[in-house]
Amino acid sequence: MNIVLIEPEIHFNTGNIGRTCVGTKTTLHLVGKLGFSLDSAQIRRSGLDYWPKLDLKLHADWDSFLEKIGAEASVLFFSAGGGKEFWDAPYQKDSFLVFGKESVGLPMELREQYRSRTYRIPKTEDIRSYNLSSSAAIALFEGLRQTR
């Protein structure tokens, strides 16, 4: 599987997601401008000594990412405003699970363009959303469970 983060802002989240990716042999794709430096001690601290083992792919922007993965790729989007629940997503072993940045989630144009492929993780009305790292892990492990 693949985790895709669009313009992640918080190094601790990205480092933790990277650690989860190493543990599950999942590729991490970072798309667009990052809110931190990949060379910083903070990303190494949050990813611990696992960061060098990470299968990491960097993409300048969304269009570059799409061009690289091809039109036939299984791409699933996750947002607090998704129309369907994440366990109903049609996961495949090579799916790309896409998440937006911490402050605003997926860009509006992607939510509109891919509305039929956007899923939510159930939550109470007491919170706006889950932490990005938690959301990525929840969706990834459901995908791995379904495709095992």
TISE-834026 format. One record per residue (C-alpha): x, y, z. Coordinates in steps of 0.2 Angstrom, whole numbers, m for minus. Layout:
N
@east=X; north=Y; up=Z
...
END
This chain:
148
@east=0; north=0; up=0
@east=5; north=18; up=m1
@east=1; north=33; up=11
@east=0; north=50; up=2
@east=2; north=66; up=12
@east=m2; north=82; up=3
@east=8; north=97; up=10
@east=10; north=90; up=28
@east=14; north=103; up=40
@east=19; north=95; up=56
@east=35; north=85; up=56
@east=30; north=74; up=71
@east=15; north=67; up=62
@east=25; north=64; up=46
@east=39; north=55; up=56
@east=26; north=44; up=65
@east=18; north=40; up=48
@east=35; north=36; up=41
@east=38; north=24; up=56
@east=21; north=15; up=53
@east=25; north=14; up=34
@east=42; north=5; up=38
@east=33; north=m7; up=50
@east=20; north=m11; up=36
@east=32; north=m11; up=21
@east=21; north=4; up=15
@east=28; north=18; up=3
@east=26; north=36; up=9
@east=23; north=49; up=m4
@east=25; north=67; up=1
@east=16; north=79; up=m12
@east=19; north=98; up=m13
@east=27; north=110; up=m1
@east=31; north=103; up=16
@east=29; north=113; up=32
@east=46; north=107; up=39
@east=63; north=101; up=33
@east=66; north=82; up=30
@east=84; north=85; up=36
@east=79; north=92; up=53
@east=82; north=83; up=69
@east=64; north=84; up=73
@east=59; north=72; up=58
@east=73; north=60; up=63
@east=67; north=61; up=81
@east=49; north=57; up=77
@east=54; north=44; up=64
@east=67; north=37; up=76
@east=81; north=27; up=68
@east=68; north=20; up=56
@east=68; north=35; up=44
@east=83; north=28; up=34
@east=73; north=12; up=31
@east=58; north=22; up=24
@east=53; north=20; up=6
@east=50; north=38; up=3
@east=44; north=47; up=m13
@east=44; north=66; up=m16
@east=32; north=74; up=m28
@east=33; north=92; up=m33
@east=14; north=94; up=m34
@east=m2; north=84; up=m37
@east=m1; north=83; up=m56
@east=17; north=76; up=m54
@east=11; north=63; up=m42
@east=m4; north=58; up=m54
@east=8; north=57; up=m69
@east=20; north=46; up=m59
@east=7; north=33; up=m53
@east=m3; north=32; up=m69
@east=m22; north=33; up=m73
@east=m26; north=16; up=m68
@east=m20; north=17; up=m50
@east=m32; north=14; up=m35
@east=m33; north=31; up=m26
@east=m43; north=33; up=m11
@east=m46; north=49; up=m2
@east=m49; north=52; up=17
@east=m57; north=67; up=25
@east=m68; north=71; up=40
@east=m81; north=77; up=27
@east=m81; north=61; up=17
@east=m97; north=53; up=11
@east=m94; north=35; up=15
@east=m85; north=26; up=29
@east=m67; north=20; up=28
@east=m71; north=2; up=30
@east=m82; north=3; up=14
@east=m67; north=9; up=3
@east=m62; north=m3; up=m11
@east=m44; north=m6; up=m5
@east=m32; north=m15; up=m16
@east=m15; north=m21; up=m11
@east=m7; north=m6; up=m21
@east=m20; north=7; up=m16
@east=m14; north=25; up=m13
@east=m22; north=32; up=3
@east=m22; north=51; up=2
@east=m23; north=63; up=16
@east=m23; north=82; up=17
@east=m13; north=93; up=28
@east=m16; north=95; up=46
@east=m24; north=113; up=46
@east=m37; north=111; up=32
@east=m37; north=93; up=27
@east=m39; north=89; up=8
@east=m39; north=103; up=m4
@east=m57; north=108; up=m9
@east=m54; north=105; up=m27
@east=m49; north=87; up=m23
@east=m64; north=84; up=m12
@east=m75; north=90; up=m26
@east=m66; north=81; up=m40
@east=m65; north=64; up=m30
@east=m81; north=65; up=m20
@east=m86; north=47; up=m25
@east=m69; north=41; up=m18
@east=m68; north=51; up=m2
@east=m70; north=42; up=14
@east=m72; north=47; up=32
@east=m67; north=39; up=49
@east=m82; north=39; up=60
@east=m81; north=51; up=75
@east=m92; north=60; up=87
@east=m97; north=78; up=85
@east=m86; north=82; up=100
@east=m71; north=83; up=88
@east=m67; north=91; up=71
@east=m56; north=77; up=65
@east=m43; north=64; up=71
@east=m24; north=67; up=71
@east=m17; north=65; up=54
@east=m5; north=51; up=60
@east=m19; north=42; up=69
@east=m30; north=43; up=53
@east=m17; north=37; up=42
@east=m14; north=22; up=53
@east=m33; north=18; up=55
@east=m35; north=18; up=36
@east=m19; north=9; up=32
@east=m23; north=m5; up=44
@east=m41; north=m7; up=38
@east=m34; north=m8; up=20
@east=m21; north=m21; up=25
@east=m34; north=m31; up=35
@east=m45; north=m31; up=19
@east=m32; north=m36; up=7
@east=m22; north=m49; up=18
END
